[in-house]
Amino acid sequence: MNVTPSEIERIVREVLSSMAASQLAPAIANNNQAIASALSASISLRESVIGLEALRGIPSGVTAIQVASKAVVTPAARDWLRDRGVSIARSGENATKPSVAATSTAIAQTANTSVETALPRLFIAGAVDWLPGLAKQLCPKQTKVAERVADDASVVRAIAVAIRSGHRSGLALVDAPHSALWQAARDDLLRPAVVSQWSDLAEIFREVPVNLLILPSKRWGVAGAANIARRFLVHIGSQS
């Protein structure tokens, strides 16, 4: 039997085509199966309210549903989905909604910046009548002089709240300094010291990481308290 070159070429092409088809068939089948599996694993629901009625038509094998960004998912529907291991995704939320961690970080950074720039370093409170005169002697950007309070305990509480709110330190003008010292020492945030005379400051600043100075109001007046406040601000600045 004589075979022409053209017939040989045709036979070779048929053999090659048959081999290629047999090799490609499993890959095509696998690919089609993967596509079908992906399509069946996630479906979209267009209802504005997702209740049990909307979920009853979901076929088995679905692992995720996608709903509109403003759709309401009822509690019963959420329980139904959770029991079956089906997750909920809202359309566009990954692209437009920042993560919880990123939002928390941004809020914390904004809050810290606001506290650092808006709050004075020294908060002053007292149960004395001459607080307005003291406020006039000090820089309002560095100090905050509170309104007069009723008693020594209220003074210490007011300063503790101020320091927790972001003020660096406090100055308390009280009638009974040692009683106020005892009360302040019970608060883990406060590191108090009593200033009975000017020479006490050097020792206090050298040995104690103080953030609250307690001044006997009967010992100090406007001028003395103002000088101590200024000296305290210098010390605070040196610790920054």
FENGI-V845494 format. One record per run of one state. SS is the DSSP state (2 for helix, 1 for strand, 0 for the rest). FROM is the first residue (numbers start at 1). TO is the last residue. If there is no record, write none. Layout:
ss: [SS;SS]
from: [FROM;FROM]
to: [TO;TO]
This chain:
ss: [0;2;1;0;1;0;2;0;1;0;1;0;2;0;1;0;2;0;2;0;1;0;2;0;1;0;2;0;1;0;2;0;1;0;2;0;1;0;2;0]
from: [1;5;42;45;49;51;52;56;64;68;72;74;75;84;87;91;93;97;100;119;122;127;131;138;143;146;152;165;169;175;177;186;192;196;200;208;212;217;222;240]
to: [4;41;44;48;50;51;55;63;67;71;73;74;83;86;90;92;96;99;118;121;126;130;137;142;145;151;164;168;174;176;185;191;195;199;207;211;216;221;239;240]
